[in-house]
Every structure is written in structure tokens, then in C-alpha cells.
Amino acid sequence: MIFVDGLPFSTDSSASPQGRDTLVALLEHPALVEASNSFKAIPERRFSVREESVLDTSPRSKWVYLFQREYATVDPALVDFVGTDEATTCIGVAIWNPRNGMTSVAHMDSPNIVDTGLSQMLSLLVDHNTDMELDVHLVGGFEDVSTNVCSRILYFVIDFPEHGNYNTGSESQENLDGYSFPLGAKIVETLWKRPEKFHIRTLCILGHNTRRDPEGNAYPNFNGFMIGTSTGSITPAIFDKTSRCPDEVVRRIRVSVSYEDSSWKGKLLETYDTQTDHFKIAPCCWTLQQLHFALSLQHYSDSEILLMCSTSPSAENPDFVENMRRQWDYLIKHPDWRETFPMKQPRIFERTAEGGWRKPQGADTSISRSRIQSLSAFSSSSTHFRKPHSSSSSFNPISSLRFNFTSSNSSSSSSSSPFTEKASIERYQRDHWLYKNQHSESDQPVPTTCCSLPPDFDSLRENDIALQLPELRNLLQVLREKRQTEGDRGGCGPGNVFLVGTGPGDPELLTMKAYRVIQTADLLLYDRLVSNDVLDLVGSGARLLYVGKTAGYHSRTQEEIHELLLSFAEAGANVVRLKGGDPLVFGRGGEEMDFLRQQGIEVNVIPGITAASGIAANLGIPLTHRGVANSVRFLTGHSRKGGTDPLFVAENAADPDSTLVVYMGLSTLPSLAQKLVHHGLSPNTPAVAVERGTTPQQRMVFAELKDVADEIVSAELVSPTLIIIGKVVALSPLWPYASKEVSCLVEAL
């Protein structure tokens, strides 16, 4: 509920106006026009720790500063004021409780975070009292409608994909409205719908916060403010580096990377602990994609960076580009987010007597993994394959570069895997159709909850199957009865079987057709290499059945899988066979397709991105490249009994102008590497081994062929791991060597 000038606010449009109508009416309200003019008449305070005397406060003031997408709720007994700036197309929101001085401030940058964000702000402010009256101030978000649509689109494709879906056509509503207006409309609409009583005291946004030069270019009057917790008064303010509280670069990085971290979807970033008056910077994950951006964009000029990375290039602070470069430098030096947030714990800072911030004494700041080798030595490399290092460079080659995205402890690594783990009861618990009462009604032993395999593999497998058989029979009977009913109506026929590739692990690499099929399936049989993130996309009405295999343990034999597919297809079900990567690349999809077609069942194959393509693309490795590699060969690291040992093909595979990709080759790589070198492949050939590629748990080791097997052992990589061998590996922006041969080849093209 919104109040203005002490009275409930209403518009003439309807009893429940839309946010756009409400915002326009509020901007025209005489009391808010006057309040904006009064706010603009206040001199802007430039706040600096060195110049704190400007505020005429004694003793030394205590403050909290917030970056974009952050929020904090503060106690007036602990904090004197809260502030934010750099809100050009963003909007700073301040909510003050007159009863107790509790103050909450947020720097909002997207309509998508408003609903949850306001709930976060109010959670410690209102004590569930819906009759609470609160003062609200909105500052920032100037009239940013611009013809420079391309730069805004590029910026949001890179860093802010959830801000909106952009249509480059001239009639696009987003292009007509800019960013500030939709954000402001969403904020006032949400305030209107909430039960609390919000008294809007300041509305210095859009036209109220815009000035124009003689050429008609728009600029914000102010992009920041500070609010006093004792009085609730608000003042225009700008903060320098010394006054932005601790951990500036990491907090700036969180803004960009939070858009691809699902744990922060639709939320404001937690930054401050109200109870302890500590900065408690919640962890945020980032992927190698951010590193790719940093390596690529750092080479552009300041003016180019400003145009590409800002929604309002003409309105940014003078240090905008400098701040972007500082973030990229940090990402290049710290590509693994776990180095910044060990054990996914927040970074905590406490106040000092001098007014600064420090980590609490006794806090464990050690890193639980060996420090990552700095990437700055090869940061001049990028996905554009720039010039090689000169011979006079101080660059020192290293034997390998490791990105350890999990603990070195193998057991913890296993438990955090995004892939379904072998023989774990947790896998069957996620198959929600599991016969839940079987444990109490049967004398059958229950499989262990430990991910490690018990010694009696056969008994475990039989127990797993026994748990599932009753519900499988029930499901099969239901489908048969349904088929019979449809047969009486003339609609009888076998079901559909789809062999679906799910890609290397990242659910966003699914095809649209694969997503549609798994949403409509009756039964899905999935393998070990299908990630849990993909399984989360399965339709709510589908039944999941794990049929994966690993060395020494097969939850189902291949023959049993064939019979399951056939039985449910004959019963009229829509059956989906989910496989990691592509179903016809080392996935035994051809065998299943051949068996079903011999039984008269039509099979539809939906290809997936095979691990070689997905992982290579993720690392910036072209599998073929003109003048470097003219062919690529996929090789399985093992074969079924009676088949040809893949190591025997080493003579044909030892081609320096070809790229070799080894699937499932951890155990056989030492022998394969020796034979490749024996048959003429250079021992210095670049190679990379990638565990759980394209997932947040990805780990990798770069090394030369002669060292890669030892480095894999040292890094304790586990299955699934893909190995790429060939000169193209050195074209990755992550390759640590100065590979003169490859660089010269590329430069000569």
C-alpha cells in the first residue's frame, strides 16, 4: 500500500493500476515533485574516509556502503548511515522504520529481483507487522532511453542475461522504455500490492533525476545517496574507493557472476550481518566463461569497454573502466571461485577502531587446495589467438596448469559430483516412484547409503532391482490397461522410444527437442553420465529409472535394458533413453536401436552435444584448425571383452596434424601416451584432461603428452574425464605454454 503526503495514494486508471500507471501518476504528484526539487537542491556529499570531516560527525561515523544488487538492513545502534552510488540505470531503494530507526537499503538493477528483494529487505524491518508504516526513498534510474541499443544488448548478453529478453526491432518495448522505467514500475507495483504502509518521501528517478545538455543528451543529476539511521533523512552522495567498505573487487565480481549462479536467481546479494555489524559477503560461483570474457575484453580500449559494458556510457563515473579492468585482473589470477570462497563460506570482515575493516582474528583464511598458477603470464592470449610471446619475455613455462574445482580429498570429490554416483541409495530416492514401503514390508536388505561399493556387487544389484520391481510391474500393468482401452477405441499401437543425448553435463546444452521430449515422457531410463541438473528438467509425471554402468558394477545388464525398453514400448508408453553426450558416440545407442527395430519398434534419435565438442568449446579449443589440425579422431579408452584393444590403434592415431580425443581413458592413458610417442608423436604435444566438463564441478589439467598421465594422478582426477591431445590444445586461452610452433602457424594463416 502506498501513501503520499500522509494520504493513501490512488490513480484514476483503475482500482488496481499496473506499475506503469502508478509510476507515471506518482511522478506527477505535486508533493513528490516538490520533494524531488528539495532533494536536488541539497549539495552532493563526496564521501571519503580521508575527508570524513565533511560530514561534521563526531565521534567517527559508522556506515555501510552497498554495490549493485546488494542490500543491507542495519540497526541504528550500530550504524549511523547507509549509502550507495553508481545507480545510473539502477535504482537505490531506502526503507526506514520511524519507530525504531531500523533501515534497509538496496541497489536494484533488474525487475526480476524486486519481488524477492523487497521481501529480503523487509524481513528484519517489520517483525511481521503488516500495519507497519515505513518511509521509502527511491533515487537513481535517470531517463536512459537511447538509440544506442546495440551496446546495451551486448552488455546484457555478456553480464546480465536475466534483465530482460531483448528484441532488436524498432517496436521493442524494452528499447522504448530503457532500463530505468521498467525497473521503477516494478518497484512501485510491488510496493502497491504489499500489505505494509509505504510512505514515499523521495522519488528522484527518471525525469526528476535527468538533465540534458544543449545537444539533448541525458545525464543523471545524482547516482547515489546516503540515509541517516537516526533521522531517516536522505542526502545526495558519492563515495570514493576508500569509503566503499571491504572487499570491493570481489563484491563487484559478484554482481556480474550472480546472473549465472542459480543460487542467486531473483535475489539480492547478501552482504551485511545485522546482528554482528560484520560484513558477511555471501559466496558466489563463477565459471570459466567469466574468465573467457576477462581474457577477451581486457585487450579493448577504454572507450570500447565503456560502450560495450555500460548501459549508459555517457553517464558513468570516471573510474568505470578502471573498475572493470580490476575485476578482470582478479578473475584472471583467481579463475577458481573456491579460492575466493573456500568451502563455499562467506568472507567476513569486522570494524576496526580506526573505522576500517579487517578479517576477524583467528579466522581461517587458508585455501584448502594448492594455489592456482597465475594466468597473468598468458593473459595476452585470448580466443582470438593473438600474437605469441616474444623470446625476451619473462614468461616461465610450467609443466601443467591445474584448475582444482573440488577438494583434493577423493571422498568429498565423489560426494559433490554432479553425476549420479554408483550404487548410491540416494539415486533411487530421487526416483520418486520408488516403492516407499518396501523397506518395512520386505525382508530384502536395503542398499547402503554410502557411495562406495560394498564387496558383494551382485547382491547389491539384486537388492536394487528387488526394490524397484513391484512399482515397475504396477506401472507396466497400468500402461497395458490403458493401451487395451485405446485399442478398443481403435487407437492401439506401440509407444515411442527416443534415444536422447543430454550433452556433457550443462543442462543449457540440451537441444529444444530433447527438452520437449523429456517433459512429456512416461518413463526415462538414464545413465550414470546424465547430470542431476538435466534430471531436474524431467516432467513431473515421468518415472525415472537408473540403468547406469561403471567399472565393476552394472545396475542393469545391456540385455535387461533392451527388455525394459521393449516391454514399456509394447505397452504403449513414451519411453526416453537418456544418455550423456550423444547417444551414438560411445553410448551403445546403436545396439539398443538395432534391437528395438528388429522387434518392430521404431526408434527416434535426438542427438546431443558429444563431450568432445562441448568441452573443447568451453575451453576455447578448436578441434580442427586450418594449418594446425586437419582432422579429429574420437577414441574410447576401453572396449568390451573380445573387442579390439584401442591401444593397438596408437600407430594410426599418432598423427601430428590430427586431434585425438580419448573418452573413458583414465586407466589406459599411460600406455596410450607411451605408444603414441613410440609411433612418432612428439612428447611435447599439448594435452588437456577435463573432469566433469561444462559443469560447475569441472576440473582440468593442462600438460604436455609426456607429463599428462602423471599430472592426472597428481590432481586425482576421476571419471568422467575426457582427454584431448593435439596442437590445437595450445590455442586455448588457458594453455600455459608459450607454444611457438602453433602460434607461428596461426599467425601465418
N, C-alpha and C positions, 0 to 999 in steps of 0.2 A: 504494500500500500504506500502511495507516495503523497507527501504533504509539501506544500509550498507556501511560504509566508504564514505558517501556522494553520493553514486550511487544507482539507483533503483536495487533492488535485483531480480534475476530470477534464475530458475533452468533449468536443461536440460530435465526434465521429461515431462513437458507439459506447455502450456500457463497458465493453471490454476491448479497448482500442489495441491495434497492433503496435509493436515497438516503434515503427517509423512514425506513425501518427502521434504517439506520445512524445517522442523526442522532438519533433517539429513544434508541437504545442508548448513544450517546456522551454525550448529556445526562444519562443516569442513571449513568454510570460514576463510582464514588466518587472516583477520582483527579482527574477533571475537575471534579467538584462542589467538591472541596477547592480546586483551582486557581482556580476562579471566585470562591469566597469570599475567597481570599487577594488576588486582583486587586481585588475590590470594597473591600477594607479599605485599599487604598493611596489616599491623598488625591489628588484630581484636581488636576493641574497646569494652571493657566491661563497659557498661554504668550503672551508679548508681547515684541517687540523691546525695548521700553522697560523691561520687567521681566525681562530675561533673567537677572538675578542670582538669580532664584528658583531657577534650575536649579543654582546653585553650580558653574558651569563656568568654567574659566579655562585657556587664553585663550578668546576668544569662540567659541561653538559654531557649527558649520555644520550646517544642517538642510535638509530638503526637505519641503515640505508638498504634499499631494495633495487635489484636489477629487473630487467624484463622478465615477466612470467613468475616472479617471486611474490610471496606475501609474508606478512608477519603480523601477529596480534601481540601487543605489548601492554604491560602493566605500568601505569603512571608512577608507581612507587619505585620502579627500576629504570624507566626510560623517560627522558624529557621530551623527545620528539622523534618522529619517523619521517623519512623522506625518500624521494625517488626523482630521477630525471631521465633524459633521453627518450621521453614519451612524445615522439613526433606524430606517428600514426597510431601509437598505442594510447591507452587512457589510464591515468593513475586514479585509483579509487580509494578514498579515505572514509572510514566509518568510525564515528566517535560516540561513545556511550556517555551522555551527560551525567548519569547517576554515579558512575564510579571512575570515569576517565579512561576506561579500557579503550584502546584504539587499535584498529586493524587497517592496514594499508596493503594494496595490491597493485601491481603493474600489469594490466591485462593487455594482451596482444592479439586475441582471437575470439570471435563469438563462441567458438567451441568449448572454451574453458569457463564461460561466465556462470552457467548454472551450478556446476560443482564448485567453482572457485568462490562464489559468494557463500555457499554453504560452508566451505573451509574457513572463510573469514569470520563468519558468524558463530562458529562452533564454540569459541571461547569468549564470545562477546555478549550473548543474550541469555545464557542459562535457561534455554528452552522457554523463555517468557515471550510469547507471541504478542503481548501487549506493549512490548518494549518500544520506546521512542528513541530513534537514533538519528544523528546528524550525518549527512552524506555530502562529500565534495568530489566532483569529477573535474580533472584537469588534464589537458593534453589533446591529442587527436585533432589536429588542425584540418582545414578543408584541403584534402590532399588529392582531389580529382585531377588527373593529369593525362596528357596524351602520351606520355612515355610509358605505355603499357608493357612493352617488351621487357624492360629492366625489372619491373615488378614481378612479372611472370617468372623470369629466370631466377630471381631471388627466392621466390616461394617454392619453385620446383626443387631448389637445392636444399633450403633450410626449413621451410615452413609449409610442407605439403598439406597439412590439415587446416590451414587458414581458409581454404575455400577451393572449389573446383572452378577453374578459370576458363572462360570461353573467349577466344581472341576476336570474335565477331564484334561489330560495332554496336550491337544491341545488348551486349552482355551487361547485366545489372551490376556486377561487381565493378566493371570498368567505369560505369556511370557514377557509382556511389563512392569509389575509392575504398579505403580500408577503415577510415575513422567512423564514417556514418553507420555502416552495418554493426560495428562493434558497439558504438554508443547506443544504437537502437536496441540491441540485445540486452545491454546492461539495464536500461530503464524499463524494458519489458519485464525482465526478471524481477526487478525491484517492485514493480506494479503488482505482480502476481503473488509475491511472498506475503505472509500474514503480518510481519513486523511493520511498524510505522516508521517510514524513512522520510525525514525532513531534508529535502535537498537545499543546501545552503549555497553551494557554488556549482555552476555549470559552465566552466570556461573551456569549452570544446568547440570544434567545428568553426562556424563563423565568428563566435565570440573569442576565439583564440587564433585568429588569422589576420595577417597584414599582407598587403600586396605592394610590390614595387611599381615604378612607372610603366614597366612592360607587362604588368599583370601577373607576374609570378607570385605564388603564395608562399608564405613563411609563417611558422608559429610564433606567437608573441612569447609564449613560455612553453618549455617542455618538462618542467619539473616543479616540485613544491615540497614544503615541509609542514607538518602539522604538530602543534604543541599538545602534549597529552594532558596538561593541566587545564588548559582553556578551550581546546578544540579549535583554536584559531589556525588559519592556513595562510601561508606566505609563499609567493613565487621563490624558487630556489634552484641553484645549480651547484653540483658537487664536483670537486676535483678528485684525482686519484687517491689523495691522502685521506679523504673522508668517506670513501665508499665501503668501509668496513673490510673484513678479512677476505682473502682468497678470491680476489677479483677475477683473475683469468679463468679459474676453474668454474666459477659461478657463471661467467659469460658463456663458457663452452656448454654448460648445462642447458642454456636457453636453446641453442641450436640442436643439440643431440636429443633433447627430450621429445622431439617430434617423431623420432624413430624408436623411442623406448616405450613399449606398450604399457609399462607400469605407470607412466605419467600421462597417459592419454586422457584428455579432458580435464586435467588437474593443474592447479598452480603448484609451483615448486616450493617444497618445504625448506625453510632456511633458518628459522629462529625458534628457540625453545622459550616459550613464555614463562615457564616456571623458574628456570635457572638463569635467565638472562644470558644464555650462551648462544653463539651462532652454531647451529646444528645443521650443516649443509648435507641434505639427504643425497644418497648416491644416485648416479645416473649412468646408464651404459651407453657406450658408443661403439660403432663398428668400423671396419676398415674403409667403409665408404666415406666416412668423415676424413680419414687420412688421405684418401684419394683426392678429395676436394682441396684439402690443405696443400698437398704437393702440386696440384694443378694451378690453383688460383694464386699462389704466392708469387708467381712469375709475372703477373699482370701489373700494370702501372697503377698508381694511386687513383687516378681518375677513372680507370676502367673498373677497379674494385668498387669504387663508390657507386658507379652506375649499375653494376651487376648485383651488388649485395645490399642495396638500400631501397626501401620503398619510397623514400623521399630524399633523393640525393642532394637537393639544394638546401635542405633544412637540417642536415645532420651537424652534429658537433664537430669541431675541427679535428678531434682525435679519433674519429670514427674508423678511418682506415688503419691507423696505428693499432687500435684495439683489435681489429680483425686479424692483423698480422701477428699480434701477440698470441691470439688463440691458436692460429695455425702453427706457430712455432712450438707451442706446448703440445699439440696433437702429434706433431712430427717426432718430438722427443719422447712422448708418452702414448704410443698407439694403443696400449692395453689399458682399458679403463680400470682394471683391477689394481694397477699400480697406484692410481689416484684414490681409489676406494677399496682398500684391502678388505677381503671377506665381506664385501658389499656393506660396509659400515659407514655411517656419516662422518664427515670431517667436523670436529668440534673445536671451537675457539672460545676463550673466556676473556673478559676485560682485564686490562692492566690498570694499575693505579694512575698511570700517565695518560689513560684514555685510549690506548691502542688495544691490540688483540694478540693473543698467543694461544698455542695449544696447551691444554691443562698439563701440569707437571705429572709425570708418571704415565702419560698416555703412550700407548704403544704405537709408534709411528713407523715401525719396521715393515718391510714388504715381505710377504710370505713366499716370494719367488725371487729368483736371481734377476737382477736389474736388466731390463731390456737394453740391448745395444742401441746407442743413439742413431737415429735415422738422419740426423742433420748432415752427415757426411755425404749422403747421396740424395739430399732433398732437391738438388737441381735436376734430378731425373723426374720424369712425370709420364703420364700416359701418352704424352705427345712425343716421347723419345727424343729428348733434347741432346745437345752435344755431349760427348764423353768427357770424363775428367782429363785434364791435361797431365802430362808427365811430371810437371812440377808441383802438382797438388800435394797437399799434406795428407791426403786420404790414405789410410792404412787398411788394406784388405783384411778381412776376418774370415775365419773358416766357416762360420754359419751365423745365421740370424734367427733367433727363436722368438716366437710370439706365444708365450705360455698363457693361454686363456683359462686355465684351470690350475688347481693346486697340483704340486708335484706329487702329492700323495695319491697313489693309484686308486685307492678305495674311494676317496672323495671324488676323484675324477669320474669314476664309474657312476656314482650315485647322482651326479649332476648332469649326466649325459642327456641330451635332448632326444636320444633314440631309445626305443623300447628295449629294456635290458633283458638279458636272457634269464628264463626260468624264474622271474620275479612274480609273486602273487599280486603285486601292485598292478601289473599289466592286466590281470584278469579282473581286478576290482574296477578298472576303468571301463571294462566291458560290462556296462550296467545291467545287462540281461543275465548275468551270472546267476545261477540257481542259488539264491542267498541263504536258503535254509538247509542247503546240502551239508553244511558243517555239522549241524546239530542232529540231522536226521539220518546221517550215514556214518558208518564205521570207517569210511575211507579216510586215510591220513590227509591232512591239509598241507599243501606245499609250504615250504619255508618262506618267510618274508625277506630273507637275506638275498641280495643279488648274486652272491657267489653260489656256485653249483654244489649241491651235495654229491657224495661219491656215487650214489645209486641213480644214474641218469634215467635208466629205463623205468624204475619205479616212479620217479618224479613225473615223467611224461605220462605214464598211465594214470596217475592221480589227477594231473591237469585235465586230461581228456575225460575222466570219470566225472569231474565237477561240471563239465560243460555238456556232456551228452544228454542229460534229461531235458535241458532247455532247447538244445538243438533239435531233439526229436519233436518237442512240442511245436517249435517254430515250423518245422518241416510239415507237420500234420496240418497246421493252420493254413499254410500255403497250398497244400494239396486240396483241402476242402474248398478253399477259395477258387482254385483252378477248376475243380469239378463243377462248382456253381456257375462259373463263367462258361464252362463247356456246355452246360445245359442250355445256356442262352446263345450258344453259337460263337462264343468268344474264346474258346480254349486254344492254348498254344504254349510253347515253351517260353521261358523267360529270356531275359537278355543278359549276356555276360560281357563285361567290359574289363579289359586289361588296361589299367590306368597307371601311368608313370607320374610320380609325385615330385620328381626333381631331387636335387641333392640334400634338401632339408628345409630351406627357406620357404614358408608357405606362399609367399608372394610370387614365387616362380612357378606356381601351378598355372596351367592353361585355364581359360574360362570354361572350356568344355569339360575338363576334369573336375572343376569346382561344381559345375551343374550336375554332373553325374553322381558325385559323392553326396550331394544334397538330396538326391531322390532314390538312393539305393535302399533295398530291403536288407541286404546282408553284405558286409565288407570283410574280406579276408586280407589281412595286412601282414607285411613282412617286418623283419627287425629294423630295416633301414628307413622305415616310414617314421618321420619325426612326430612327436606328440603335438606340435603346433599344427601339423596337417590333420591329424586325427581330430583336433578340436573343431575343425570345419565340417565334420560329418553331420548330416542331418539328424535331428533329434529322434526320428522314428526308426533309424537304422540300427542293426545289430552288428557289433564288432567281434571278429574272431581272429585271434593272433595265430598265425601259422608260420612264424619265422624260424630261421635256422641259424645256428652258429657252430663253430668248430666243436665237435664232440657232443652236440645236443641239437636235435631236431624236434620241435614241438609237434610237428606233423611230418610224415614222410611225404615225398613228392607224389606218390601214388594216392595217399589219403587226401591230399589237396585236390588231385584230379577228381576223386569220387565226391568230395564235398561240392565242388563246382558243378559237377554233373547232376547230383541229386537235387540241389536247390534250383538249378536252371530248369530241370524237368518238372519241378513243382510250380513253375511259373514266376519265380522270383526275379527281381532285378539284382543281379549279383555283380559286385565290383571286386576285382582282384587288384589290390593296391600294392605297388612295388616302388621301391626307391629308384631314383634316376629315371631311366627309360626302360619299359618292360621288356624290350627286345635287345637290350645291350647287357649281357651277362646277367640277365634276370630270369632265365628259364621260361620266359614268356612264350617262346616258340614251341616248347614241349607242351605247355598247357593248351595253347591254341590248336596244335595238331591233334591232341587227344580229344578235345571237345568237338572239333569239326568231324572227326571220324565217327562220333556218336550222334551226328546230325544237329549239333548246337552251333549256331552262328556266334562268332566272337568279334567284338568291336575293340580295336586297339586305339587307345588315346596316348600318343607319345608324350614323354616327359623330357625335361632337360637333363641329359645324362651328366653324371658328376664331372666328367672331363670338361664339358663346355661350361657348366655353371661355375665350377671352382676356378677354372682358368680365367673366365671373365671377371670374377670377383677380385682376382689378384692382378688384373691388367696384363695377362699373358695371352698373346695371340697364338693359338695352336699352330697356325701356319702364318708365314710372313714372307713377303716377296724378298728373295735374296738371302733368307735365313733358313727357312724350313719350307719345303715344297710338298710335304705330306705329313700325315699324322697316323699313328698306329695305336690301337687300343689292345691291351694285353691283360688277360686275367692272371693273377699271381698263383692260382692253383687250379686244379682241374679235378673232375670226378675220377673215381677209381677206374682204371682201364683206359683213361684218355691219355692224350699226348702231354707229356710234361712240358709246360710252357717255357721252361728254362732252355729247352732244346732249340727254340726259335731265336736264341740270342744272336746267332750268326747273321740271320736276316735282319734282325732288329737293330744291329749296330751300324746305323746309317747316320752320319753326322749332319745330313741335310733333312732329317726327318725328326718329328717329335714323337716320343714314346710315352704313353700314359698307361700306368700299371694300376689295375683295380685289384683289391684284396691281395696285396703283395707284401705285407709286412714280414711274414715269415720267410719268404723266398727271395727277398730283395738282396741280401748279402751275396747269395750265389749268382743271382741275375747280374748284379753290378760287376762281379768278377768276370763273368763270361762276356759281358758287353765290352769291357776293357780288353779282354783277351782277343776278341774278334775285331779290334781296331778302333773302338770308340774312345775318345780322349778321356782320361781320368779326371780332367778339369771341366768336363761338360757340366753346365749348370743343371741343378735339380732342386725340386721342392717336394716335401711331403706335407700333406694337409689332412688333419684330423677333423671330422665333423664339419666339413666345409660349408660355407654360406650360413651357418647358424651362429648365434651369439657365443657358443662354446668353441668356436673354431680355434685350433692351434696349428702352428706350422713351423717347419724348419727349412730354411734355405741352406744349401751346401753344394759343393762340387760332388760329382758322382763318386769319387774315391772316398769321400767322407760321409756321404748321406746316411748310410746304414748305421754307422756309429753314432751320428748325431740324433737319429731317430731313437735309438736305445737310450741315449743320454737324456733326451727330452721326455722319454716314457710315453711316446705316442701310442695310442691304442686304436683298435678297429672301431669305426670305419676310417681308414686312411687311404687317400689317393696319392699317387706318386707321379710327378711329371718330370721327364728327363729330356733335355734338348736345349739348344742355344736360345730358343725363344724365351726360356725362363728368365734370362738376363735382361729381357725387355720389360719385365715388370718394374714398376717404380719402387718396389720393395726389395729388389735384388741388391745385396750389399757390396758386390764386387764392382770394380771398375773394369768392365769387360771390354777391352779394347777391340777385340776381333769383331764382336757383334756390333758394337757402337759404330765402328767404321763401315761395316756392311750397310747399316741402316742409313748412315749419313750419305753414303754414296748413291743411294737409290733416288 
